[in-house]
Amino acid sequence: MKARVHVMLKNGVLDPQGEAVRHALGALGFDGVTGVRQGKVIELDLADGATETDVAEMCEKLLANTVIESYQVEIL
């Protein structure tokens, strides 16, 4: 089984990497971009019997900093 976890900064948390990307896009001539939020995607290969609850526990304990990040689990 595979799982994909999408981790993003929560709304209201400053995103300096996203702002740097937005600025760089403007410098390249892409003036229509008014905001960028950057996150990460983590793909997991899981043993049979693993559940979405197990993946959520992994996120809570290690994969996401739940103080400033939110996550979404996708079972593939």
TAZI-V958125 format. One line per field, one symbol per residue. ss: DSSP state (H for helix, E for strand, L for the rest). phi: phi as a letter, one per 30 degrees, with the letter a starting at -180 (. if undefined). burial: I if it has 9 or more other C-alpha atoms within 8 Angstrom, else O. A space follows every 10 residues. Layout:
ss=???
phi=???
burial=???
This chain:
ss=LEEEEEEEEL LLLLLHHHHH HHHHHHHLLL LLLLLLLLEE EEEEELLLLL LHHHHHHHHH HHHLLLLLEE EEEEEL
phi=.bbbcccbdd ejddbddddd deddddddjc dddcabccbb bbccccdejd bddddddddd cbdbdddbbc bbcbdc
burial=IIIIIIIIIO OOOOIOOIIO IIOOIIOOOO OOIOOIIIOO OOOOOOOOOI OOOOIIOIII OOOIIOOOII IOIOOO
